[in-house]
């Protein structure tokens, strides 16, 4: 198993270049989704760390079990969190540190640590996206329910829909003077 320790803003900067960020929250979420896709189908996991101006270190919920997200604090930058995580990883685990911070890359020398620049990792993400988008690797799925169920069931569902859409029948009132 490999643990990826990722400086989130370094990677976002590389992904977006000098383009203006419309919504930082959306861009972070998109990055986390891409990292989760990259980890998908493997036993690898990732810890994505973003710098923050918060007073406390915060861990947020992630959509997947193999991606954790942290926001640093005044006293703990993303780099210091990544550095600490490098030295707390289980011996025998491979660690990939993704950061363009040269100072951080100099401090994390260990036998089981691989250093990747944000540019290299973005290239990996892009290659992964191209590979899974290749039609040979995709499973063709119907986009309509009619394409995934048998014709008899479709007909019964259409009949039920028509029955439910029909105006309700008004109960007949007993006529005056009748015994019913």
N, C-alpha and C positions, 0 to 999 in steps of 0.2 A: 504494500500500500504506500502511496505517496501523499504527502500533505503539501498543498500549495498555500503559501503565505503571500497574499497579494495586497500591494499598496493600491487601493481602489482608485484614488485620484490620479496617481501616475498613469494607470492604465486608461482611465477615462480621458485624460489629457492626450494620450497617444491615439486613442480611438477617434476623438472629436477634432483633434488638431486645433486650429485657431478659430474654428466655427463657433459662433455664439451658442451658448447652451440655453435652450428655451425653458426647460424645466429640469433643474438639477435632480429632483426626486425621481422623475421619470428616467433620466439617464442612469442614475444609480441602480434603479430597479432593472433596467434593460441589461446593464452590465452583469448584475447578479444572475439574471436569467441565462445569459450567455455562458457564464461560468458554470452554472448548474447543468446546462446542456453539455458542456465540455467534460464535466465529471460524470455525466450519465453513462450507465452501462459499465462503470468501473468500480473498483473498491476505493478509489482515490477520494480525497475530500479537500475542501478549500476553506480557508479563513480569509475573508476579504475585510480589510481594515481601511476605514476612512478617517482622516483628520477631522476634528470637531472643535468647536469652541465651548463645549459643554464643560461644566465643572466636574463631571463624573464620567468614568468609562461606561459605555452603554453597549449591551449586546442586544441585537434585535432578532426577532423571530425570522426564520428563513422558510421559504416555501419547500425546501428539500432538506433531507436529513444529512446530506454530505456537503452542505455549504453553510458556514456560519458567517455572520456579519457583525462587525464591531465598529463603534464610533469612538475615537480617542477622546481625550479631554485636554484641559490646559496642561496638566502635569504629565500626560502620557500621549505622545504623538503616535501616529501610525507606525513610524519607523521604530520607536522604542517598543511598541507592542509586538511588532514582527520580530525584533531582536530577542525579546524575552521568550517568545514562542519557539524560536529556533532552538534555544537552549533547554526548553522544557519538553521537547518532543521525545518520544520513546526511542531508545537506542535501537537501531535496526530499521527504523522507518526512514524512508527517503524523504527529503524535504526540498521543495523547490521554492525559492524566494523570488518573487516577481516585484522588482522595484528598479527605478532608474536612478535612485539615490546612490551615488558613488560611495559616500561615507558608509552607508548601511552595507553595501556589498563588500566593503573592506573588512567590516567587523564580524561577518557571519561565516568566516572560514571554519568549516568542520568537514570531516570525512564524508558524511552522508548528505551534505547540503549542495544543491545545484543552484547557481545564480542565473536568473534570466532577466534581461531588461524588459521593460514594459513593451518596447517595440517588438521584441522577439515573441512575447506572449500574445500580443495583439495579432501577430502573424499566425501563431498557432490557432487562435480563436477563429480567424478568418478562414484558414485552411479547413478547420473542423466544420464550419458553417457550409463551406462549399462541398465538402465531402458528404454531409448528411442531406444537402439539398440536391445532390446528384440523383436523378430519377432512378438509377439502378439500385440505390440504397434506400429509397423511400418505399413505403408500403402505400399502395394506392387505396385510398379510402373514399367511399361515397360520402358526399356532403349532404345528401338528403336521406331521410329515413326510408323513403320508398326504395332506395338503392341497396338497403341493407337487410330488408325483410322480404319474406315471400309474398307473391301476388295475392294469395287468398287473405292474408292478414291485412294487406293494404286495402283490399276491397271492404273488409269488415270494419276497419277504422274509418274509411270514407263514409260508410253507411251510418256509423255511430256519430260522426261529425255532422252529417246532414240531419240526423234525428235531433241532435242537440241544438242545431242552429234554427230549426223550424220553430215558428212561433208556437207558444204553448196553446193547447186547446183550452178554450174557456169551458168551465163546467156548465152544463145546461141547467137553467133554473126551472124549477117545477112551475108549470103553468098554473095560473090562478084557477081555483075551482077544482083542481085535480087532487087526488088523494095521496099522491106520492110526495 
